[in-house]
Amino acid sequence: MTPAEFTAALRAREQLLGYWCLMDAPVATERIARLGYDYVALDAQHGLFGMLNNLLAIDSRGSTAVGLVRVEANDPAPIGRALDAGATGVIVPLVDTAAQAAEAVAAVRYPPHGRRSYGPMRSALRIGPDPADTHDSTVVLAMIETAEGLADVEAICATPGLDGVYVGPSDLRIALGGASSTDPDLADTFEAALGTVREAAAAAGIAAGIHNPDGASAAKRLAEGFTFATVACDLVHLEQTARQHLTAARTPGEAL
């Protein structure tokens, strides 16, 4: 899938599946990008990696995916760095208001539609390089993960130029009063919040995505009406698989 094809599919609210990477392991990222996912998201906010080498890995021969980057903050500098390095889009964290969503859009778009500085050092090889072509191939997604963002989600979704919203379930659950990122006592409130986000995105005609711990959860969310879903993540899945093999290899009944 090319950046232009991915962007068109996301804007058309087609169902897309992605994977989330935290580790600085370009060889592993390259293998993940060949599995059939539509996108691989690199976490520059909480991840532990070098962005450029992992974007190169995603774009290597045999890849089915485009690279997205969750940037550190809603700021033109990290957004510009991610896009110049070749990201097809950015996921912007902690968007609380429509005004902040507009700032994110402006950081992604070149003038007169925004204020992105022109310097596509690597991205020009595959995205653009002319501003109009770049806009047709680059997405900006605002994270809904705070009580304030949820309260203003309809206005956020209506922000001109915004391509979609993306639920950060751990932060959102805590923000709504959860004692932990998976607090089961908040299940009803949390599910209602997800419905609010889905409906607001649908009304505005933009994409609605969500982070998930596994493929079964991603399938469930897509069936509920989310248009893209991420399976997360390499570091957690590596630990889980290693533990499963250790358990299978241990003498039955022996403590781990």
C-alpha positions as CSV (number, residue, x, y, z in Angstrom):
1,M,0.0,0.0,0.0
2,T,1.4,3.4,-1.0
3,P,1.1,6.5,1.2
4,A,-1.5,7.9,-1.2
5,E,-3.5,4.7,-1.2
6,F,-3.4,4.4,2.6
7,T,-4.4,8.1,3.0
8,A,-7.3,7.6,0.6
9,A,-8.5,4.5,2.4
10,L,-8.3,6.1,5.8
11,R,-10.2,9.2,4.7
12,A,-12.8,6.9,3.1
13,R,-13.3,5.3,6.5
14,E,-12.2,1.9,5.2
15,Q,-11.2,-0.7,7.8
16,L,-7.4,-0.7,8.3
17,L,-5.2,-2.7,10.7
18,G,-1.9,-1.7,12.2
19,Y,0.8,-2.8,14.6
20,W,2.5,-0.8,17.3
21,C,6.3,-0.7,17.9
22,L,8.2,0.5,21.0
23,M,11.6,-1.2,20.5
24,D,14.6,0.1,18.6
25,A,14.8,-3.0,16.5
26,P,14.7,-2.2,12.8
27,V,15.2,-5.8,11.8
28,A,12.1,-6.8,13.8
29,T,10.2,-3.8,12.5
30,E,11.0,-4.9,9.0
31,R,9.7,-8.4,9.5
32,I,6.5,-7.0,11.1
33,A,5.9,-4.7,8.2
34,R,5.9,-7.7,5.8
35,L,3.1,-9.6,7.6
36,G,0.2,-7.9,5.9
37,Y,-0.6,-5.0,8.3
38,D,-1.7,-1.8,6.6
39,Y,0.4,0.4,8.9
40,V,3.1,0.1,11.5
41,A,3.0,2.9,14.2
42,L,6.2,3.9,15.9
43,D,5.8,5.3,19.4
44,A,8.1,8.4,19.7
45,Q,6.2,9.4,22.9
46,H,6.9,6.4,25.0
47,G,9.0,4.2,22.8
48,L,12.7,3.4,23.0
49,F,14.0,3.7,19.4
50,G,15.5,5.7,16.6
51,M,12.8,6.8,14.3
52,L,14.6,7.0,10.9
53,N,16.0,3.5,10.8
54,N,12.6,2.0,11.7
55,L,10.9,4.0,9.0
56,L,13.5,2.8,6.6
57,A,12.7,-0.8,7.8
58,I,9.0,-0.3,7.2
59,D,9.6,1.0,3.7
60,S,11.8,-1.9,2.7
61,R,11.1,-4.4,-0.1
62,G,8.2,-6.7,0.6
63,S,6.5,-4.4,3.1
64,T,2.7,-4.1,3.0
65,A,2.6,-1.2,5.5
66,V,3.1,2.5,5.7
67,G,4.8,4.1,8.7
68,L,3.0,6.3,11.2
69,V,4.6,8.0,14.1
70,R,3.1,9.0,17.4
71,V,5.0,12.2,18.1
72,E,6.2,13.4,21.5
73,A,3.9,16.3,21.6
74,N,1.5,18.6,19.7
75,D,4.4,20.7,18.4
76,P,5.6,21.6,14.9
77,A,9.2,20.5,15.6
78,P,8.6,16.8,16.3
79,I,5.7,16.6,13.8
80,G,7.9,18.1,11.1
81,R,10.8,15.7,11.9
82,A,8.6,12.7,11.7
83,L,7.1,13.8,8.3
84,D,10.5,14.8,6.9
85,A,11.8,11.4,7.9
86,G,9.2,9.7,5.7
87,A,6.2,9.0,8.0
88,T,2.9,8.8,6.1
89,G,1.2,10.4,9.1
90,V,1.4,11.5,12.7
91,I,-0.6,10.5,15.7
92,V,-0.7,13.6,18.0
93,P,-1.2,12.9,21.7
94,L,-3.3,14.6,24.4
95,V,-5.5,16.7,22.1
96,D,-8.0,18.4,24.5
97,T,-9.7,20.9,22.2
98,A,-10.6,21.8,18.7
99,A,-8.1,24.6,18.8
100,Q,-5.3,22.1,19.6
101,A,-6.5,19.8,16.8
102,A,-6.3,22.8,14.4
103,E,-2.7,23.3,15.6
104,A,-1.8,19.7,14.8
105,V,-3.4,20.0,11.3
106,A,-1.4,23.3,10.7
107,A,1.8,21.5,11.7
108,V,1.2,18.8,9.1
109,R,0.1,21.0,6.2
110,Y,2.2,23.4,4.1
111,P,1.1,27.0,3.6
112,P,-1.4,28.3,2.9
113,H,-3.2,25.4,4.6
114,G,-0.8,25.2,7.5
115,R,2.7,26.1,8.8
116,R,4.8,23.1,8.1
117,S,8.3,24.1,7.1
118,Y,9.5,22.8,3.7
119,G,12.4,20.4,4.1
120,P,11.3,16.9,3.1
121,M,14.8,15.4,3.4
122,R,13.8,11.8,3.1
123,S,10.1,12.0,2.5
124,A,10.5,13.6,-0.9
125,L,11.7,10.2,-2.2
126,R,8.2,8.7,-1.8
127,I,5.8,11.4,-0.6
128,G,5.3,14.6,-2.6
129,P,7.5,16.5,-2.8
130,D,5.1,19.1,-4.0
131,P,2.8,20.4,-1.2
132,A,-0.4,19.4,-3.0
133,D,0.8,15.9,-3.6
134,T,2.1,15.7,0.0
135,H,-1.3,16.7,1.4
136,D,-2.9,13.9,-0.6
137,S,-0.5,11.3,1.0
138,T,-0.2,12.5,4.6
139,V,-2.6,12.0,7.5
140,V,-3.0,13.7,10.9
141,L,-4.7,11.9,13.7
142,A,-5.7,13.5,17.1
143,M,-5.6,11.3,20.1
144,I,-8.7,11.3,22.4
145,E,-7.3,10.2,25.8
146,T,-8.4,12.8,28.3
147,A,-11.7,13.9,29.9
148,E,-11.3,17.3,28.2
149,G,-10.8,15.7,24.8
150,L,-13.8,13.5,25.2
151,A,-15.9,16.5,26.3
152,D,-14.9,18.4,23.1
153,V,-14.7,15.4,20.8
154,E,-17.5,16.6,18.4
155,A,-15.7,19.9,17.8
156,I,-12.4,18.1,17.5
157,C,-13.8,15.8,14.9
158,A,-15.2,18.8,13.0
159,T,-11.8,20.4,12.7
160,P,-11.0,21.2,9.0
161,G,-8.2,19.1,7.7
162,L,-8.2,16.5,10.5
163,D,-8.2,13.0,9.1
164,G,-9.2,11.0,12.1
165,V,-9.2,10.5,15.9
166,Y,-7.4,7.8,17.8
167,V,-8.4,6.6,21.2
168,G,-5.7,6.0,23.8
169,P,-7.6,3.6,26.0
170,S,-5.1,3.4,28.9
171,D,-5.0,7.2,29.4
172,L,-8.7,7.6,28.7
173,R,-9.7,5.0,31.3
174,I,-7.5,6.6,34.0
175,A,-8.7,10.1,33.0
176,L,-12.3,9.0,33.5
177,G,-11.6,7.8,37.0
178,G,-10.0,4.4,36.6
179,A,-7.7,3.1,39.3
180,S,-5.5,1.6,36.6
181,S,-5.3,1.5,32.8
182,T,-7.4,-1.7,32.8
183,D,-9.7,-1.0,35.8
184,P,-12.8,-3.3,35.2
185,D,-15.0,-1.2,37.5
186,L,-15.0,1.6,34.9
187,A,-16.1,-0.7,32.0
188,D,-19.5,0.8,31.4
189,T,-18.3,4.4,31.5
190,F,-15.4,3.5,29.3
191,E,-17.5,1.8,26.7
192,A,-19.9,4.7,26.7
193,A,-17.0,7.0,26.0
194,L,-15.9,4.9,23.0
195,G,-19.4,5.1,21.6
196,T,-19.2,8.9,21.9
197,V,-16.0,9.0,20.0
198,R,-17.2,6.6,17.3
199,E,-20.4,8.6,16.8
200,A,-18.6,12.0,16.7
201,A,-16.2,10.7,14.0
202,A,-18.9,9.2,11.9
203,A,-21.0,12.4,12.1
204,A,-17.9,14.4,10.9
205,G,-17.0,11.8,8.2
206,I,-13.5,11.2,9.6
207,A,-11.7,8.0,10.6
208,A,-12.0,6.6,14.1
209,G,-9.2,4.4,15.5
210,I,-8.3,2.7,18.7
211,H,-5.3,1.0,20.4
212,N,-5.7,-2.7,21.3
213,P,-3.7,-5.3,23.2
214,D,-4.4,-8.1,20.8
215,G,-6.0,-9.1,17.5
216,A,-9.2,-10.3,19.0
217,S,-9.8,-7.0,20.6
218,A,-9.0,-5.2,17.4
219,A,-11.6,-7.3,15.5
220,K,-14.2,-6.5,18.2
221,R,-13.6,-2.8,17.9
222,L,-13.8,-2.8,14.1
223,A,-17.1,-4.7,14.3
224,E,-18.4,-2.0,16.7
225,G,-17.7,0.7,14.2
226,F,-14.1,1.9,14.5
227,T,-12.5,2.2,11.1
228,F,-8.9,1.4,12.0
229,A,-7.4,-0.5,14.9
230,T,-3.9,-1.1,16.1
231,V,-2.6,-4.3,17.7
232,A,0.0,-3.5,20.4
233,C,2.9,-4.0,20.8
234,D,6.3,-5.6,20.0
235,L,7.8,-5.3,23.5
236,V,4.8,-6.8,25.3
237,H,4.2,-9.5,22.7
238,L,7.9,-10.5,22.9
239,E,7.6,-11.0,26.6
240,Q,4.3,-12.8,26.4
241,T,5.6,-15.3,23.8
242,A,8.9,-15.9,25.7
243,R,6.9,-16.5,28.9
244,Q,4.6,-19.0,27.1
245,H,7.6,-21.0,25.7
246,L,9.2,-21.0,29.1
247,T,6.1,-22.3,30.8
248,A,5.8,-25.0,28.2
249,A,9.4,-26.0,28.6
250,R,9.3,-26.1,32.5
251,T,8.7,-29.3,34.4
252,P,4.9,-29.3,35.1
253,G,4.2,-27.7,38.4
254,E,7.5,-26.0,38.7
255,A,7.2,-22.3,39.7
256,L,8.3,-19.8,37.1
